[in-house]
Amino acid sequence: MTYKTILVCLTTEASADRLMNAACILARKSNAHLIGLHTLQSVEVYPGIVVDMPRQATLDFDESQTQQADNIKSIFEKHTAAEDFVSEWRLVKAQSTHVADRLVEHAHCADLVIMGQADPEHDRSDQVHAQEAVIKRSGRPVLVMPMVGDFESFGERVLMGWSATREASRAIHDAIPLLSSGAEATVLWVSHSDKDAAYLENTAHAVASCLNRHDVKVTVAHWQNSEISVGDALLNEAFERGVDMIVTGAFGHSKFYDFVIGATTTNLLEHMTVPVLFSH
């Protein structure tokens, strides 16, 4: 299996170069159809409040939106001009107070979604928490790129979080198309007590055997520290092992797992230092 349709969400000009670098690496690897998506912001209208916006203000707003879209499109075309894979530019109107509504619609028909980490300095008001919404609602694996750092490879040295949940299982299997032949992966299971340790350990080794059959060199590791969160454990282990990607389940399918895994997802989204592949 390979990812043949990749959607890169180019929300801001500040992150476009970094996202396109990653998108082209992955599209080139599998000769995928690469879609660059940007949304034009809608003017927010609050119920019960009548605002007579001057025509010039509306024109200035539309002009700034068009200029930003043109700049991002130029970055997209600069990166794809010399590539052999098919590339497609999409510009859509948000038609909503939250850009995630449009991103999710387009993500439904992609194999993989690439997004940038939230950037309070450059994100528009309608882009707040877009990553969380796409991860939860698109049904697709979402690769989130950090705001800083240069990443020239994905899937050579990978850290996989294991919690014996549907989300963790899906994330690991969603990552397989991204893994290089002969890739090195660490399956990390975290325990804060002895209650489920045996089950977590046994299933971690079982999923490691599954990965081995895909020509992945797998190590199973255990982190037990009641004073550190799962998210921090993943980040610490990623740093120690020098990985190029973290793979983890996102949020949860029950209130309990949403509390545990959801907190981990939020922590990673806020503090990631390497690309993270999330699956829900």
N, C-alpha and C positions, 0 to 999 in steps of 0.2 A: 504494500500500500504506500502511496505517496500523496502529498497534498497537491492537487492540481488546480485549485482555485484559492488564491490567497487575497484577502481583503486587508489593506492597510488604511487605517483611519487617520487621515492627515488633518488633525483638528486645528493646529497652530503652525504658523510659519517657523517659530522657534524650534520645534521638534521635528520638522519635516525631513531635514537632511539625515538625522540619526535614524528615523524610522525607515526611510528609503534605503539606507545602507543595509539594514537588517532585511528588509523585504526583498531586495534584489539578490542578496546572498541565498535566501531560501528559495526564491522563485527560480534562480539559476540552477540550484541543486536538483530540482525536480522538474524543470522545464514547465513551470506552472503558469497559469493565466493570472497576472497580477492586476488587481483593481485598486486604484487610488481613489479614496472617497473623501470629499470635503462637503460640509454643509454650510449654507448661508443662514446666519442668525435671523430669527424672527423677532419683531418688536413685541415686547411683553405688554399685554393689556390686562389690567387688573379689574375684576368684576366690580361693578358699583362705582367705578371712578371713570369719569368722562374726561379725556385729555384731548385737547385740540392741538396736535403736533404741527408746528409750522412746516410748510411744504419744503423750505430750504433744509430744515433739520432732517426730514425724511430723505431728501436727495443726498445729503452729506453722509447719512448712515448707509444708504445703498451703495454709494460710491466707495466708501471705506471697505465694505464687505466685498465688493467686486475686485478692488485692488488687492486685498489679501488673498482672495481665491486665485487671482491671476498669478500672484507671486508663488503660491504653493503649487499651482499647476506647472509653473516653470521649473521648480525644483523636481517635481515628479518626472517631467520630460527630460531634464538633464540627466537623471539617473537611468532612465529606461531607453534613451535614444540609441545606444550602441548594443543593446541586449538582443539576444535571439528569441527570448520568450515573448509571448503576447502581453501587451500592457493596455490597460483601459482606464481612462480618466472619467470619474463621475462627479458631477456637481449637482447637489440637490438642495432645495429649500427645507429648512428645519420644520416649518409649519407646526411648531410646538415650542413650548417654553423650555424643553429639554432635548438636546441634540441626540441623546441615546435612543429616542424613539425611531429616528431614521437609521442610526447605526445598526440597531438590532434587526430592522427589516432587511437590510442588505447583508448582514452577517448570516442570516438564516440560509442563504444560498451560497455560502463559502465553506471551504474545508477548514481554513485556519484564519483567525483574525489577529492582526498586529495593531497594538495601540501603544501610546506613550504613557509614562507615569504621570499622574496629576501634577500640574505645574501652576501653583497659585499666582505666580507672577505673570503668566501669559495666557492662561485658560480664560475663556469667556464665561460669563455667568451661567449660560445654558450648558456648559461642558462639565460642571461640577459633578463629581461622582459618576461620570460616564463609564469609567472602567468597571465599577461594581455592577452597574445596570446591564452592560453588555455581557459580562461574565454570568450573571444570574439568568438573563432572559434570552440570550441568543441560542443556547444549546450547542455552542461551538467552543472548541478550545481557543483560549485567548492568550497570546504571547504579549506580555507587557514589558516594554523597554524602559530602563532607568533614565532619569533626566540627564545624568552625567556618565561619562565613560565611553570608550571606543570598543566595540565588540565586532570582531572579524570572523568569529566562528560560533556555531551553535551545535550542540549535540556531540561534542567530542569527550568532554568530561562533565557529567551531569549528576546532580544530587536530586533524589526522588524521595519526597516525604511519604511515609506509609502509616496509615491509621486504620487499615482494615475496614474502610468504608467504601460505599459506591463511588464517591467523589475521588478518593485516592486511586482506586482501581481504574477509573476512567482516565484520570490524568496520566497515569503511567502508560496505558495503552495508546492514548492520544499522542504521547511523546515519541512513540516508536518511529513514525515516519521522519522525525527530525533527527534521529540518531544516526551518526556516521557509522559506516562499517567498521567493526572493531572498537566501537566507542566504549568508554569506561563509565560505569554508572555505580553510584552508591545508593542503596535503598536504606533509608534511615527511619527507624521506628523509635518513637519517643514514649517513655512511660514515666508517670509520676507516682505510680504505686505498683505493687505486685499483683493486683487483682486480675488484670488482663494481659500481663506480660507474656505468659506462655503462648497464648493465642496470637498476640501480635508478632512474636518472634517466629512462630511456625508459619504464619501466613506471609511474613516478610521474606522468608527463605523460599516459599512456594512461588511468589511473584518474581523473585530473583531467578529461579529456574526457568520461568516462562521467558524472561528477557534473554537469558543465555541462549535460548533456541533461536533468537533473532541475531545471533552473532554479536552480542553485547557482553563485555566483561564486567561482571557484577560483583560488588562487595556489599555485604549486609552489615550495617552499623547500628549501634544502640546508644541512645542518649538518655540518661536517667538523672534528672536534677529537678527536684521539686520547687526550686526557687527561680527557674527560668522558664519563659513561655516557649511554646512550640515554635512560634515564629522566630524568636531569637535563637533557638537551637538550630533551626535551619540556616539562618544567616551566619551564625558562628561556624557551623560545619562547612558551609559553602566557602567561607574565607579560608579556613584551615586547609581545605582540599583544592583550592584554586579552580573551582568549577566554572564552566561558561554558561550554565543554565540551571535553574531550580525548577522542579516539576512538582506540583502539589494540587490536591483537591481544593475546591473553593466553596466556602460557605457550607451549608448542610441541608440534608433532606428531612431533618427533624429539629425541634426546638433545642434539644440537647446538643446535637452536633453543630447546629448553627451557632450556638454559644461558644463551643470549643473551636471548630474549624473556621467559623466566621471571624472570630477574633484573630486567628492566625492569618487569614486572608487580608484583613485590614492592616495588620502589622506589616506584612510583606509589601502590600501596595504602598505603604507610607515610607518604608525604610529599605527597600530593595537596593542591592548593590550590583546585581547581575540580572539578566533577563529572567523572568519567571513565567512559566507556562501554567495557566490556571484552567481547570475543568470543573464544571458544576454538574 
